[in-house]
Amino acid sequence: MKLYGEGGTASTAAEDQLVDGLSALARTLVGITARTLGSVDAEVTLPQYRTLVVLASRAPLRTVDLASLLGVHPSTATRTCNRLVRRELVARRQQPDDRRVAWLSLTEGGKTLVGDVMRRRTAEIRRLLSVADAERRRTPAELINSLVIAAGEPTEELWWQHWEQSASAPDDGSHRAGTV
């Protein structure tokens, strides 16, 4: 039984397996990125890091264009960039001919941070490929699920099973609040 919304169109079992695998892999990659950010002691949130990544690939950008690319309201992008400017990871510059428009780009510090995180994340993905023995997988879904398992993450099916039970009280009392 599917616990999450369906797109309304019929799909094959192979498509369902691939979608489930990609969903689990997306969760895995976000986890890898979060751990990598923590390992470089960046004190940058995932939304802030996403802002830096977009600026690394498309800057200079106006705030309104950055907001559109991030899928957020311009005021959200402005607040995020204000924090990143204070941390000296983003530079905001105005053009002499139109001071109403601010252009955003990475500073050297921002560029270094994004590069460090990307290199570490790529190294972790390479490690997962070797652990997952990627060359032995026959289908894309098998490869993707093997990467998820190699990262120590649950497959999509297992994740949804845990999700279903995540708000229920323990039956035997062995898991009390505040205990690990």
PALUMDREN-790386 format. One record per residue (C-alpha): residue number from 1; y, x, z; residue in one letter. Coordinates in Angstrom, 1 decimal, always signed. Layout:
<sites>
- NUM|Y|X|Z|A
...
</sites>
This chain:
<sites>
- 1|+0.0|+0.0|+0.0|M
- 2|+3.4|+1.4|-1.0|K
- 3|+5.9|+1.3|+1.9|L
- 4|+8.9|+2.2|-0.1|Y
- 5|+10.7|+0.4|-2.9|G
- 6|+9.2|+0.3|-6.4|E
- 7|+11.4|+0.6|-9.5|G
- 8|+10.2|-2.7|-10.8|G
- 9|+8.4|-1.2|-13.8|T
- 10|+4.6|-0.7|-14.1|A
- 11|+3.4|+2.8|-13.6|S
- 12|+0.2|+4.7|-14.0|T
- 13|-1.7|+6.3|-11.2|A
- 14|-0.8|+9.7|-12.6|A
- 15|+2.9|+8.8|-12.5|E
- 16|+2.6|+7.5|-9.0|D
- 17|+0.9|+10.8|-7.9|Q
- 18|+3.7|+12.8|-9.6|L
- 19|+6.5|+10.7|-8.0|V
- 20|+4.8|+11.0|-4.6|D
- 21|+4.4|+14.8|-5.0|G
- 22|+8.0|+15.2|-6.2|L
- 23|+9.3|+13.2|-3.2|S
- 24|+7.3|+15.4|-0.8|A
- 25|+8.4|+18.5|-2.6|L
- 26|+12.1|+17.4|-2.4|A
- 27|+11.7|+17.0|+1.4|R
- 28|+10.0|+20.4|+1.5|T
- 29|+12.8|+22.1|-0.4|L
- 30|+15.5|+20.6|+1.8|V
- 31|+13.6|+22.0|+4.8|G
- 32|+13.4|+25.4|+3.2|I
- 33|+17.1|+25.3|+2.5|T
- 34|+18.0|+24.2|+6.0|A
- 35|+15.8|+27.0|+7.5|R
- 36|+17.3|+29.5|+5.2|T
- 37|+20.8|+28.5|+6.2|L
- 38|+19.8|+28.9|+9.8|G
- 39|+18.4|+32.4|+9.1|S
- 40|+21.7|+33.6|+7.7|V
- 41|+23.6|+32.3|+10.7|D
- 42|+26.0|+30.5|+8.4|A
- 43|+26.9|+27.5|+10.6|E
- 44|+27.2|+25.4|+7.5|V
- 45|+25.8|+21.9|+7.2|T
- 46|+23.6|+20.9|+4.3|L
- 47|+26.4|+18.7|+2.8|P
- 48|+28.8|+21.7|+3.1|Q
- 49|+26.3|+24.0|+1.5|Y
- 50|+25.8|+21.5|-1.3|R
- 51|+29.6|+21.6|-1.8|T
- 52|+29.4|+25.4|-2.0|L
- 53|+26.6|+25.3|-4.5|V
- 54|+28.5|+22.9|-6.8|V
- 55|+31.5|+25.1|-6.6|L
- 56|+29.4|+28.1|-7.4|A
- 57|+28.2|+26.5|-10.6|S
- 58|+31.3|+24.6|-11.8|R
- 59|+34.5|+25.9|-10.1|A
- 60|+37.4|+25.8|-10.3|P
- 61|+37.4|+22.0|-9.7|L
- 62|+39.9|+19.4|-8.6|R
- 63|+38.9|+17.6|-5.4|T
- 64|+38.5|+14.3|-7.2|V
- 65|+36.0|+16.0|-9.7|D
- 66|+34.1|+17.7|-6.9|L
- 67|+33.8|+14.3|-5.1|A
- 68|+32.5|+12.7|-8.2|S
- 69|+29.9|+15.5|-8.7|L
- 70|+28.8|+15.2|-5.0|L
- 71|+28.7|+11.4|-5.2|G
- 72|+31.1|+11.0|-2.3|V
- 73|+34.6|+9.5|-1.7|H
- 74|+37.5|+12.0|-2.5|P
- 75|+38.6|+11.9|+1.2|S
- 76|+35.1|+13.0|+2.2|T
- 77|+35.3|+15.9|-0.2|A
- 78|+38.7|+16.8|+1.1|T
- 79|+37.5|+16.9|+4.7|R
- 80|+34.5|+19.0|+3.8|T
- 81|+36.7|+21.4|+1.9|C
- 82|+39.2|+21.6|+4.7|N
- 83|+36.4|+22.8|+6.9|R
- 84|+35.2|+25.3|+4.3|L
- 85|+38.8|+26.6|+3.7|V
- 86|+39.2|+27.2|+7.5|R
- 87|+35.9|+29.1|+7.4|R
- 88|+37.2|+31.1|+4.5|E
- 89|+34.3|+30.1|+2.2|L
- 90|+36.5|+28.0|-0.2|V
- 91|+39.9|+28.7|-1.6|A
- 92|+42.4|+25.9|-2.5|R
- 93|+45.0|+26.8|-5.0|R
- 94|+47.8|+24.9|-6.7|Q
- 95|+49.1|+25.5|-10.2|Q
- 96|+52.8|+26.4|-10.4|P
- 97|+53.3|+23.7|-13.1|D
- 98|+51.7|+20.9|-11.1|D
- 99|+51.7|+21.3|-7.3|R
- 100|+50.1|+17.8|-6.8|R
- 101|+46.7|+19.1|-8.0|V
- 102|+44.7|+21.5|-5.9|A
- 103|+42.0|+23.6|-7.5|W
- 104|+38.9|+24.6|-5.4|L
- 105|+36.8|+27.7|-5.9|S
- 106|+34.6|+29.9|-3.7|L
- 107|+36.0|+32.9|-1.9|T
- 108|+34.0|+36.1|-1.9|E
- 109|+32.5|+35.0|+1.4|G
- 110|+31.4|+31.7|+0.0|G
- 111|+29.9|+33.4|-3.1|K
- 112|+28.0|+35.9|-0.8|T
- 113|+26.7|+33.0|+1.4|L
- 114|+25.4|+31.0|-1.6|V
- 115|+23.9|+34.0|-3.2|G
- 116|+22.1|+35.1|+0.1|D
- 117|+20.7|+31.6|+0.7|V
- 118|+19.6|+31.2|-3.0|M
- 119|+17.8|+34.6|-2.9|R
- 120|+16.0|+33.8|+0.4|R
- 121|+15.1|+30.3|-0.8|R
- 122|+13.7|+31.7|-4.1|T
- 123|+11.6|+34.3|-2.1|A
- 124|+10.2|+31.5|+0.0|E
- 125|+9.3|+29.4|-3.1|I
- 126|+7.6|+32.5|-4.6|R
- 127|+5.6|+32.9|-1.4|R
- 128|+4.6|+29.3|-1.5|L
- 129|+3.4|+29.7|-5.1|L
- 130|+1.2|+32.6|-4.1|S
- 131|-0.2|+30.7|-1.0|V
- 132|-0.8|+27.6|-3.1|A
- 133|-2.6|+29.6|-5.8|D
- 134|-0.5|+27.8|-8.4|A
- 135|-2.3|+29.1|-11.4|E
- 136|-5.5|+27.2|-10.4|R
- 137|-3.9|+23.8|-10.3|R
- 138|-4.6|+21.6|-13.3|R
- 139|-2.0|+18.9|-13.2|T
- 140|+1.7|+18.9|-12.2|P
- 141|+0.9|+16.6|-9.2|A
- 142|-1.8|+19.0|-7.9|E
- 143|+0.6|+21.9|-8.2|L
- 144|+3.3|+20.1|-6.4|I
- 145|+1.1|+18.9|-3.6|N
- 146|-0.3|+22.3|-3.1|S
- 147|+3.2|+23.7|-2.7|L
- 148|+4.0|+21.0|-0.1|V
- 149|+0.8|+21.8|+1.8|I
- 150|+1.4|+25.5|+1.6|A
- 151|+4.8|+24.9|+3.2|A
- 152|+3.1|+23.1|+6.1|G
- 153|+4.7|+19.8|+5.2|E
- 154|+2.8|+16.5|+4.9|P
- 155|+2.1|+15.0|+1.6|T
- 156|+4.0|+11.9|+0.7|E
- 157|+1.1|+9.6|+1.6|E
- 158|+0.8|+11.3|+5.1|L
- 159|+4.5|+11.2|+5.6|W
- 160|+4.7|+7.5|+5.0|W
- 161|+1.7|+7.0|+7.3|Q
- 162|+3.6|+8.9|+10.0|H
- 163|+6.8|+7.0|+9.2|W
- 164|+5.0|+3.7|+9.7|E
- 165|+4.0|+4.7|+13.2|Q
- 166|+7.1|+6.6|+14.1|S
- 167|+8.7|+3.8|+16.2|A
- 168|+5.6|+2.6|+17.9|S
- 169|+4.8|+3.4|+21.5|A
- 170|+2.0|+5.8|+22.3|P
- 171|-1.2|+4.0|+23.2|D
- 172|-2.6|+6.3|+25.8|D
- 173|+0.6|+7.4|+27.6|G
- 174|+0.0|+11.1|+26.7|S
- 175|+3.3|+11.3|+24.8|H
- 176|+6.0|+10.6|+27.3|R
- 177|+9.7|+10.8|+26.4|A
- 178|+11.1|+14.3|+27.1|G
- 179|+7.7|+16.0|+27.0|T
- 180|+6.5|+18.2|+24.3|V
</sites>
